[in-house]
Amino acid sequence: MKPLEGTNVIAAKSDGSAGCGGNCNCASSDSMEATDLTGAIQERYSKVAVRGASSGSADGCCGSGASDSSCCGSSATLYDQSQVDAITPEAAGASAGCGNPVGISDVKPGEVVVDLGSGGGIDCFLAAKVAGSSGHVYGVDMTNEMVKLARENAERLDAQNVTFLLGRIEAVPLPDSSADLVISNCVIALAPDKQQVFDEIMRVLKPGGRFVVADVVSTREVPDDVKQDMAEWVACIGGADLQSRYISRIANTGFENVETLADVAYSGDPDGDEWRSSLRSVTIRAFKPA
């Protein structure tokens, strides 16, 4: 698997990040700092990768009996059976999304696709089957264990047209104007600087290219104490952007034809705080001007 010419590939370490015991949602609720948040996210999703690799469960982290309302979605509910059957149990087991962007993104043969926050590679492998040998898919993830697992899954599937890179979605390790399509599944909500993420999507897309992302947003402002709660951030809730502001960020970046393809309730605890009922799982598509 070869990266694009000029790509700055960051090699994944073999040891990965520290796990978090038997607790799937193990981040503390201390006052949040950017470096602490990054470490907590890496720790949380390293555990998801280890759990998926060891169990091969299609329920990923949530299948462990955890009661948190994180983006740790079950591949059995987000993907149809034919999609799950087309990948490894380990890739399905490490699924932690809130939607199925590949299912409605209309990947075309020969396209270059970039998956931000690619995890165990489930969306990459599904996209690669459509892109074919003339196309290529790049998965970007900042968690060592996820990149390691994804590369192992690629070997098991003999996926020659998929490359996994260790990197941050705020600084995608790919050249300008290199992708036809960017996808992401419940990852932008984890980024403190969402505007930088959309700027990076704009940068790596070719003129006329598009993105399709699934994410968690809110129709009401998330309370300040929740925004400062590390565990809520790691669960994709503390960083859930106001839906109208999220759309405005996309438009302000310069994207055109911004369209919400899916918009459903997202609440893991209907008996919890009232504001949680305002959480939404959305799938959005937009185009870079040609």
C-alpha positions in Angstrom: 0.0 0.0 0.0 1.6 3.2 -1.1 0.6 6.8 -0.1 0.2 9.6 -2.5 3.4 11.1 -3.8 4.4 13.9 -1.4 2.4 12.5 1.5 4.0 13.0 4.9 3.3 9.6 6.5 3.6 9.4 10.3 4.5 5.8 11.2 2.3 4.2 13.9 4.1 3.0 17.0 3.8 -0.7 17.8 3.1 -0.3 21.5 0.0 2.1 21.1 -1.4 4.1 23.9 -2.2 3.1 27.4 -5.5 1.2 27.9 -8.1 2.2 30.4 -8.7 -1.0 32.4 -12.1 -2.6 31.9 -13.9 0.7 31.6 -14.9 1.7 28.1 -15.6 5.3 29.1 -12.7 5.9 31.4 -11.9 9.6 31.0 -11.9 11.7 34.1 -14.1 14.8 34.5 -11.3 17.1 35.4 -11.2 20.6 33.9 -10.4 20.1 30.2 -7.1 21.1 28.6 -6.4 20.5 24.9 -3.5 18.1 25.6 -5.5 16.3 28.2 -8.4 15.9 25.8 -6.2 14.5 23.1 -4.8 12.0 25.6 -8.2 11.0 26.8 -9.5 10.4 23.3 -6.5 8.3 22.4 -6.9 6.3 25.6 -10.6 5.8 25.0 -10.3 4.6 21.4 -7.2 2.6 22.0 -9.4 0.6 24.3 -12.1 0.3 21.6 -9.4 -1.0 19.2 -8.1 -3.5 21.7 -11.6 -4.7 22.5 -12.5 -5.1 18.8 -9.2 -6.9 18.0 -9.6 -9.3 20.9 -13.3 -10.1 20.6 -14.1 -9.5 17.0 -17.5 -8.5 18.2 -19.7 -6.5 15.8 -20.9 -4.6 18.9 -17.5 -3.0 19.5 -17.1 -1.2 22.8 -20.8 -1.0 23.4 -21.1 -4.7 23.3 -19.1 -5.0 26.5 -22.1 -3.9 28.6 -21.0 -0.4 29.0 -23.9 2.0 29.7 -22.3 5.2 28.3 -24.0 7.1 25.5 -20.8 7.6 23.5 -20.4 7.5 19.7 -19.4 3.9 20.2 -22.2 2.7 17.9 -22.8 -0.9 17.0 -21.9 -1.9 13.5 -24.9 -4.2 13.6 -27.2 -1.2 13.8 -25.3 1.3 11.6 -24.5 -1.1 8.7 -26.5 -3.7 6.8 -25.6 -7.3 7.0 -24.0 -7.4 3.5 -21.6 -4.6 4.6 -20.7 -6.3 7.8 -20.1 -9.5 6.0 -17.7 -7.8 3.6 -15.2 -6.8 6.3 -13.3 -8.5 9.1 -14.9 -9.1 12.5 -12.1 -7.0 14.0 -13.0 -4.0 11.8 -16.7 -4.4 12.8 -15.7 -4.8 16.4 -13.8 -1.5 16.4 -16.7 0.5 14.9 -17.4 3.6 16.9 -19.5 5.8 14.7 -22.9 7.4 14.8 -23.9 6.9 11.2 -23.1 5.2 7.9 -21.6 7.9 5.6 -20.3 5.5 3.0 -23.9 4.1 2.5 -25.1 7.4 1.1 -22.0 9.1 -0.2 -22.0 7.6 -3.7 -18.4 6.6 -3.9 -17.5 6.2 -7.6 -15.0 3.9 -9.2 -11.5 5.4 -9.6 -12.0 8.0 -6.9 -9.6 9.0 -4.1 -11.4 8.9 -0.8 -10.1 10.1 2.6 -11.7 8.9 5.9 -11.1 11.2 8.8 -11.0 9.2 12.1 -10.9 5.9 10.3 -10.7 3.7 13.4 -10.5 0.0 12.5 -11.2 0.8 8.9 -14.8 -0.3 8.4 -15.8 2.7 6.2 -12.4 2.6 4.3 -12.9 -1.0 3.3 -16.5 -0.4 2.2 -15.4 2.6 0.2 -12.5 0.7 -1.3 -14.7 -2.0 -2.8 -16.5 0.7 -4.8 -13.5 2.8 -5.7 -11.9 -0.3 -7.1 -8.3 -0.9 -8.2 -8.2 2.3 -10.1 -9.1 4.3 -6.9 -7.6 4.6 -3.5 -8.8 5.1 0.1 -6.7 6.8 2.8 -7.7 6.4 6.4 -6.4 9.0 9.0 -6.6 8.3 12.7 -4.6 9.7 15.6 -4.7 6.6 17.8 -1.8 4.2 17.4 -3.8 1.1 18.3 -6.5 1.9 15.7 -4.0 2.4 12.9 -2.2 -0.8 13.9 -5.6 -2.7 13.9 -6.7 -1.1 10.6 -3.4 -2.1 8.9 -3.8 -5.7 10.1 -7.4 -5.7 8.8 -6.2 -4.5 5.4 -3.7 -7.4 5.3 -6.4 -9.9 6.2 -8.7 -8.5 3.5 -5.8 -8.1 1.0 -7.0 -4.5 0.5 -4.4 -3.2 -1.9 -6.1 0.1 -2.5 -6.3 1.2 1.2 -3.6 3.1 3.1 -3.8 4.0 6.8 -2.0 7.0 8.2 -1.4 8.2 11.7 -2.3 11.8 12.0 -4.8 14.4 13.3 -7.9 15.6 11.4 -6.9 19.2 12.1 -3.7 18.5 10.1 -4.4 15.8 7.5 -1.1 14.2 6.3 -2.1 14.5 2.6 -1.3 17.0 -0.1 -3.6 19.8 -1.3 -6.3 18.9 -3.8 -5.7 15.2 -3.6 -9.1 13.7 -2.8 -12.4 13.4 -4.6 -14.4 12.6 -1.5 -13.8 13.0 2.3 -15.9 11.0 4.7 -16.0 11.0 8.5 -18.1 9.1 11.1 -18.7 10.8 14.5 -15.2 12.2 14.7 -15.5 16.0 14.1 -17.5 16.2 17.4 -14.3 15.2 19.2 -12.3 18.1 17.7 -12.0 21.3 19.8 -11.3 23.3 16.6 -14.0 22.3 14.2 -13.3 25.2 11.9 -9.7 23.9 11.4 -11.1 20.5 10.4 -13.4 22.0 7.8 -10.5 24.1 6.5 -8.4 20.9 6.1 -11.3 19.2 4.3 -11.4 22.1 1.9 -7.7 21.9 1.4 -7.4 18.2 0.6 -10.4 18.1 -1.7 -10.0 18.6 -5.4 -12.0 21.4 -7.0 -15.6 20.0 -7.3 -14.9 17.4 -4.7 -17.3 16.7 -1.9 -17.5 15.5 1.7 -20.1 13.4 3.5 -19.8 13.3 7.3 -21.9 11.8 10.0 -21.7 13.6 13.3 -23.3 14.6 16.6 -24.8 18.1 17.0 -27.3 19.8 19.2 -30.2 22.1 18.7 -29.5 23.7 22.0 -26.2 24.9 23.5 -24.5 22.2 25.4 -24.2 23.4 29.1 -20.8 24.9 30.0 -20.2 22.3 32.7 -20.7 19.5 30.1 -18.3 21.2 27.7 -15.7 21.1 30.5 -16.3 17.5 31.4 -13.6 15.3 29.8 -15.8 12.2 29.8 -18.6 14.0 28.0 -16.1 15.1 25.3 -14.7 11.7 24.8 -18.3 10.5 24.4 -18.9 13.0 21.5 -21.3 15.0 23.6 -19.2 17.7 25.3 -18.0 18.8 21.9 -21.3 18.6 20.1 -21.6 21.8 18.2 -24.8 23.8 17.9 -26.4 22.5 14.7 -26.9 25.9 13.1 -23.3 26.9 13.9 -22.0 23.6 12.5 -23.8 24.3 9.2 -22.5 27.9 9.3 -18.9 26.8 9.7 -19.2 24.7 6.6 -20.7 27.5 4.6 -18.2 30.0 5.9 -15.4 27.7 4.8 -16.6 28.2 1.2 -18.4 24.9 0.6 -21.4 25.0 -1.7 -24.7 23.0 -1.9 -24.7 22.1 1.8 -27.3 19.5 2.4 -28.5 17.5 5.5 -29.0 14.0 4.3 -30.1 12.5 7.6 -31.2 14.1 10.9 -32.3 11.8 13.7 -32.5 12.0 17.5 -29.3 11.0 19.3 -29.8 10.3 23.1 -28.5 7.4 25.0 -30.4 8.3 28.1 -34.0 9.5 27.6 -34.4 9.9 31.3 -31.3 12.1 31.7 -30.9 15.9 31.6 -33.5 17.7 29.4 -30.9 19.2 27.2 -29.8 15.8 26.0 -33.0 15.4 24.1 -31.7 18.2 21.8 -28.8 16.0 20.6 -29.0 14.9 16.9 -27.1 12.5 14.7 -26.8 14.2 11.3 -25.2 13.3 8.0 -24.2 16.3 5.9 -22.9 16.6 2.3 -21.3 19.7 0.7 -19.1 20.4 -2.3 -15.9 22.4 -2.9 -16.4 24.9 -5.6 -15.2 23.7 -9.0 
